[in-house]
Amino acid sequence: MTSPSPAKRFNWSNLRIRVASATVLVPTVVAAVWFGDVWYLGLILVGVALLAREWAEMSARRAVLGVALAIGAAVAISVIVAFRGHYYITWPVVIVGAVAAALMARGAVERRADAAYGVIYIAPAVIAMIWLRRMEAGLSWTLLMFTVTWFADIFAFATGSLLKGPKLWPRYSPNKTWSGFFGGLVAASLGAVGIVALSQALPALPDLHLAWPVAAAIGLLGGLATMAGDLWESMLKRRFGVKDSGDLIPGHGGMLDRVDGLMFAAIVVAGARLLDQWGWLP
């Protein structure tokens, strides 16, 4: 009978690198969210360009630049259309862009559907982020979205690294644990409640007018979406045979490694905002 492998020690060096990266990234994102308008649009467009590049590097290694340009252009056009407020035109633009990317990727990828999926994978999340920020109380809702995602991600990493325990899904993501999963969910719920409390206490933030149990539920669902997005990207990386989507951010890997959970959480928080707009939230 073989003895179980010893648990890995907590990687303090990697934690320091992550903290240093976050010290630069978090203020940049918060400032763009705070000022909104073209500053936020610029942040989103830079992210789109980096995500398109990384997706092309994973899925079309023989023609990275061409596929990256096709995907990036398709998503960027849809983002600008959404920023201009033409939301009903946005989704046809996404579909046309996905088809165009697939046609332009002919001969450059094993499956042209990979180029089309790059558009479909990236576009809905960034469109949701644009829509969320431009809605009434958009500053507070957008801060809630980022807070839920960051809290879920950070505390899942910290709790899982410290407590360890059974693996969540070792086939696709061997480092994630159930302790990290639940730690991230609790933190995401508390983060959402914290943003609601701040919106009620600080005049600079628009009041979200959400009851704390509702905020906690949104945080929980956003946290679940963050975990799902992380696992989904792990499956995609395994499919393409890569460990990280890139090496842009020290301690985190590529841009896609950093925002995989955010891309799913943005849809969930935007959905909650839509329900609130319709008066369906208590």
C-alpha positions in Angstrom: 0.0 0.0 0.0 1.5 3.3 -1.1 1.6 6.2 1.4 0.0 9.4 0.4 2.2 12.1 -1.0 3.1 14.8 1.5 1.2 18.1 1.4 3.0 20.9 -0.3 4.3 23.7 1.9 2.7 27.1 1.4 4.6 29.0 -1.3 5.4 32.3 0.4 7.6 33.4 -2.4 4.7 33.1 -4.9 2.4 34.9 -2.5 4.8 37.8 -2.3 5.0 38.0 -6.1 1.2 37.9 -6.3 0.9 40.7 -3.8 3.4 42.8 -5.6 1.5 42.3 -8.9 -1.8 43.1 -7.2 -0.3 46.3 -5.7 0.1 47.6 -9.3 -3.0 46.1 -10.9 -5.7 46.8 -8.3 -5.2 50.6 -8.1 -5.1 50.8 -11.9 -8.4 48.9 -12.3 -10.1 50.8 -9.4 -9.0 54.2 -10.9 -10.4 53.3 -14.3 -13.7 52.0 -12.8 -13.9 55.2 -10.6 -13.4 57.7 -13.5 -15.4 55.6 -15.9 -16.2 56.8 -19.4 -13.2 56.6 -21.8 -10.9 55.6 -19.0 -12.9 52.4 -18.3 -13.4 51.8 -22.0 -9.6 52.1 -22.5 -9.0 49.5 -19.7 -11.5 47.1 -21.3 -10.0 47.5 -24.8 -6.5 46.9 -23.5 -7.8 43.8 -21.8 -9.5 42.6 -25.1 -6.2 43.0 -27.0 -4.3 41.0 -24.4 -6.9 38.3 -24.2 -7.2 38.0 -28.0 -3.4 37.6 -28.2 -3.3 34.9 -25.5 -6.2 33.0 -27.0 -4.4 33.0 -30.4 -1.2 31.8 -28.8 -3.0 28.9 -27.3 -5.2 27.9 -30.2 -3.4 29.1 -33.3 0.3 28.8 -32.8 1.1 28.9 -36.6 -0.6 32.2 -37.1 -0.8 34.0 -33.8 -0.9 37.6 -35.1 -3.6 37.1 -37.7 -5.9 35.2 -35.4 -5.3 37.6 -32.6 -6.2 40.5 -34.8 -9.4 38.8 -36.1 -10.6 38.0 -32.6 -9.5 41.3 -31.1 -11.1 43.4 -33.8 -14.4 41.5 -33.6 -14.6 41.9 -29.8 -13.4 45.5 -29.8 -16.0 46.5 -32.3 -18.8 44.9 -30.2 -17.4 46.7 -27.1 -17.4 50.1 -28.8 -21.0 49.5 -30.0 -22.0 48.7 -26.5 -20.2 51.7 -25.1 -22.2 53.8 -27.5 -25.4 52.4 -26.0 -26.5 50.3 -29.0 -27.0 47.1 -27.1 -29.4 45.5 -29.5 -26.9 45.8 -32.3 -24.1 44.4 -30.1 -25.0 40.8 -30.2 -25.4 40.5 -34.0 -22.0 42.2 -34.2 -20.6 39.4 -31.9 -22.1 36.7 -34.1 -20.8 38.3 -37.3 -17.4 38.8 -35.7 -17.2 35.2 -34.6 -18.0 34.0 -38.1 -15.5 36.4 -39.6 -12.8 35.3 -37.2 -13.4 31.6 -38.2 -13.2 32.5 -41.9 -10.0 34.5 -41.4 -8.4 31.7 -39.4 -8.8 29.1 -42.2 -5.7 27.1 -42.5 -4.2 28.7 -39.3 -5.9 26.6 -36.7 -6.7 22.9 -36.4 -10.4 23.8 -36.0 -11.8 27.2 -37.2 -14.4 26.9 -34.4 -11.5 27.7 -32.0 -11.2 31.2 -33.5 -14.9 31.7 -33.4 -15.1 30.5 -29.8 -12.4 33.1 -28.9 -14.9 35.8 -29.8 -17.8 34.2 -28.1 -15.7 33.5 -25.0 -14.4 37.0 -24.5 -17.2 39.3 -25.9 -20.1 38.6 -23.6 -18.1 39.3 -20.4 -16.6 42.6 -21.6 -20.0 43.7 -23.0 -21.5 43.0 -19.6 -18.8 45.0 -17.9 -19.4 48.0 -20.2 -23.2 47.8 -19.6 -22.8 47.4 -15.9 -20.6 50.5 -15.5 -22.9 52.7 -17.7 -26.1 51.8 -15.8 -27.5 53.8 -12.9 -25.3 53.3 -9.8 -22.9 51.7 -12.2 -19.8 52.6 -10.1 -21.1 50.7 -7.1 -22.2 47.7 -9.2 -18.9 47.5 -11.0 -17.0 47.7 -7.7 -19.2 45.0 -6.4 -18.4 42.8 -9.4 -14.6 43.2 -9.0 -14.7 42.8 -5.2 -16.7 39.6 -5.4 -14.2 38.2 -8.0 -11.1 39.3 -6.2 -12.3 38.1 -2.8 -13.3 34.7 -4.2 -10.0 34.3 -6.0 -7.7 35.6 -3.2 -9.4 33.7 -0.3 -9.7 30.5 -2.3 -6.0 30.6 -2.9 -5.1 31.5 0.7 -7.6 29.2 2.4 -6.7 26.3 0.1 -3.0 26.8 0.5 -3.2 27.0 4.3 -5.8 24.4 5.1 -5.3 22.1 2.1 -7.5 19.0 2.3 -9.4 17.0 -0.5 -8.9 18.2 -4.0 -11.8 19.9 -5.8 -11.3 18.6 -9.3 -7.8 17.0 -9.6 -8.3 15.9 -13.2 -8.3 19.5 -14.5 -7.1 21.6 -11.6 -4.9 19.6 -9.2 -4.1 22.6 -6.9 -7.6 23.6 -6.0 -9.2 22.2 -2.8 -12.6 22.1 -1.3 -11.4 24.2 1.6 -10.4 26.9 -0.9 -13.7 26.6 -2.7 -15.7 27.2 0.5 -13.3 29.9 1.7 -13.7 31.8 -1.6 -17.5 31.6 -1.5 -17.7 32.9 2.1 -15.3 35.8 1.2 -17.2 36.6 -2.0 -20.5 36.9 0.0 -18.8 39.1 2.7 -17.2 41.2 0.0 -20.6 41.9 -1.6 -22.1 42.8 1.7 -19.2 45.1 2.4 -19.7 47.0 -0.9 -23.4 47.5 -0.1 -22.5 48.8 3.3 -20.0 51.2 1.8 -22.5 52.4 -0.8 -24.9 53.3 2.0 -22.2 55.0 4.1 -20.1 56.9 1.6 -21.7 59.8 -0.3 -19.2 59.3 -3.1 -20.7 55.9 -3.9 -24.2 55.5 -5.4 -26.5 53.6 -3.0 -27.1 50.0 -4.3 -30.4 49.8 -2.3 -29.9 46.1 -1.7 -30.7 44.2 1.5 -27.7 42.6 2.9 -29.0 39.0 2.5 -29.6 39.8 -1.2 -26.1 41.2 -1.5 -24.7 38.0 0.2 -26.6 35.9 -2.3 -25.3 37.9 -5.3 -21.8 37.5 -3.8 -22.3 33.8 -3.4 -23.5 33.3 -7.0 -20.7 35.6 -8.2 -18.2 33.5 -6.2 -19.5 30.3 -7.7 -19.2 31.9 -11.2 -15.6 32.9 -10.4 -14.8 29.3 -9.5 -16.6 28.0 -12.5 -14.7 30.3 -14.8 -11.4 29.3 -13.3 -12.1 25.6 -13.8 -13.4 26.2 -17.3 -10.1 27.9 -18.2 -8.2 25.0 -16.7 -10.0 22.6 -19.0 -9.3 24.8 -22.0 -5.6 25.0 -21.1 -5.5 21.2 -20.7 -7.1 20.9 -24.1 -4.5 23.1 -25.8 -1.7 21.5 -23.7 -0.4 24.6 -21.9 0.2 25.3 -18.2 -0.6 29.1 -18.3 -2.3 31.3 -20.9 0.8 33.5 -20.8 3.4 35.1 -18.6 2.3 38.7 -18.6 1.6 39.0 -14.9 4.3 37.8 -12.4 2.8 35.2 -10.0 -0.4 34.9 -12.0 0.5 33.8 -15.5 -1.3 35.5 -18.4 -4.2 37.9 -18.5 -6.6 35.1 -19.1 -5.3 33.3 -16.0 -6.1 36.5 -14.1 -9.6 37.3 -15.4 -11.0 33.8 -16.2 -13.3 34.0 -13.1 -14.2 37.6 -13.7 -15.4 36.7 -17.2 -18.1 34.4 -15.7 -18.8 36.6 -12.6 -19.4 39.6 -14.8 -22.3 37.8 -16.5 -23.8 36.8 -13.1 -23.5 40.3 -11.6 -24.9 41.9 -14.7 -27.8 39.5 -14.6 -28.4 40.5 -10.9 -28.4 44.2 -12.0 -30.9 43.4 -14.7 -33.2 41.7 -12.2 -32.8 44.7 -10.0 -33.7 47.0 -12.8 -36.9 45.0 -13.5 -37.8 45.2 -9.8 -37.4 41.4 -9.3 -35.0 41.6 -6.4 -36.4 42.0 -2.9 
